Amino acid sequence: MTAVSSLPLQRSRHSRFLEAWPPLTLVALAWVALMLVVALGADWLSPFHFSALDLRARLQPPVGFGGTWKHALGTDELGRDVLSRLIVSIRISVLIAFFGTLIAATLGTTLGFVAAHFRGRVEWLILMMIDFQASVPFLIVALAVLAFFGNSLVLFVALMGLNSWERYARIARGLTISANEQGYAGAIRQLGASSWRVYGIHVLPNIASTLIVSMTITFPETILLESGLSFLGLGVQPPLSSLGNMVGYGREYLTRASWILLFPSAVIILTTLSISIIGDWLRDRLDPTLR
Amino acid sequence: MSQPLLEASQLTRHYKVRRGGRLFGHAATLRAVDGVSFTLRPGRTLGLVGESGCGKTTTARLVLGLLPLTSGEMRLDGETLPKAGSTRWRELRRTVQMVYQDPLAALDRRIAVGRQVMEPLAIHGIGTSTVERRDKAMAILESVGLQAHHFVRYPHELSGGQRQRIVLARALILEPRLLVCDEPISALDVSIQAQVVNLLLDLQAKMGLAYLFISHDLRMVRQVSHEVAVMYLGRIVERGDPDRLFSAPTHPYTQALVSAIPVAARQRRQRLILKGDPPNPVNVPTGCAFHERCPIAVAHCRAETPLLRPLADGREVACHLAAASVGGL
């Protein structure tokens, strides 16, 4: 009796697991986890130092295309190991994109809440800043800042954090105003709750799904912006390398040694795609009404 | 007679607006609520009726202190209502609570309803342990007719009536003395309306609550109220005992409202259908605000604003003609 009844139960448990953790999401999570492991353990994982030259083995193709296992992903024009450079690039790019996105989300959401809470002149000022940010090409601002203050990794990360905060600010402000005007936030406030409670416990979790989806859009954008700036020579400075930096310099050897460019490009695509998939999944998972 | 719980005297709420919509449009004043006075005693219900846009909800928000008064005074237990958001105002939430028209909008969709019912206790620091608060929330859920298993549900998993009970439970857990009900039943099915109204009546009998009951469902208002005030364009035009007011309305506007109550009987009855829309509250007609739509208006109505005057039977009415006709009897 128990053997018979346990079978459908197990099957439903299995399908329930698949429903909660779709295979594509698992793959995406695994990829992002791999990226994090690579970023954290870059020093131990890379077979060579990322700037070590091997002039006798320049432009060597990867394994499977006539290369050797010594340089599994080939070498670049100076004989530097592509795999080692890729690992270090992943660390730098993930660091910049992660902290850049985090700074942008925190700053934008906070300013959005402040605008929605105080209204009036404070809101005008913040809206003006948002419009300014949205209307000036960020690349120009970044160029100006980097030209004036020189380049350091900390400054660069902070600059990436200023990139798309206005999007979070707009979302947070709009959703908070609508929640305040009528509905749950007004009701909680009416119960005598402090503003901290209203925003922290009620409004933030309710608008988090929108913000998270927005974060999964800005994260790839930050990687691409970093690539663009590095390509212009204003981002990560050689010999240090980032994914965009590698793509930028690999471009010159596109026809002769495409692997220099293709591997970092593939990493950019897979990482951004994975994060989008995870963002979608998180949004559904964070919303109890869709469960 | 007991001490009044709520005294509202000459409440006004005006909004500055620009007419014409252009940059240089001249400033104008929108009189949402224009000199409303009433008192409410513990355990009593004041029904507030009127058509959309007449200032019912604004009055409710003024009573709660959610909107600042343009002029007038609101006293709760003899104490002037402090500014919204101040510490004292937050403390007073334990005395005055609100029930909303749309319970789904008033609840946080992401939090189990039980925790939402417990939340006011945490806000006001009542009860020390979570267990104690949970027990209290369970008890209050039971008193509004819900079961323990509803505790872990989310708002979207409940029916409209159950949601409204949750909103009620959340308001009642603070043991308030005044409950402002802003159209509490208009979003519910007819069968559930009766349940919620009966629940409100039971709770009033049990806990001695006072209600400010806002609705446009005149029959419900008649059923629950001890006193009814009819509003038109931000002013009270007639006030009194619900049975007398609805069986023999004196103000022409109340007559029109009452004649619009649907009846099951087949008998044909004279329906008073008002012409036109209510005037724009930015541009209130001179004299009696109702004279443009009033079937019996005379020249005098255009010139002088009628004040709320008591009639012989204890009712109050703001109409030159009604006061004259009844006064002459």
Interface residues (C-beta under 8 A of the other chain):
Chain A: Q182 G183 Y184 G186 A187 I188 R189 Q190 L191 G192 A193 S194 R197 H202 P205 N206 D287 P288 T289
Chain B: L64 L66 G85 W89 R90 E91 R93 R94 Q97 M98 Y100 A105 A106 L107 D108 R109 R110 I111 E119 P120 I123 H124 Y154 H156 V167 R170 L174
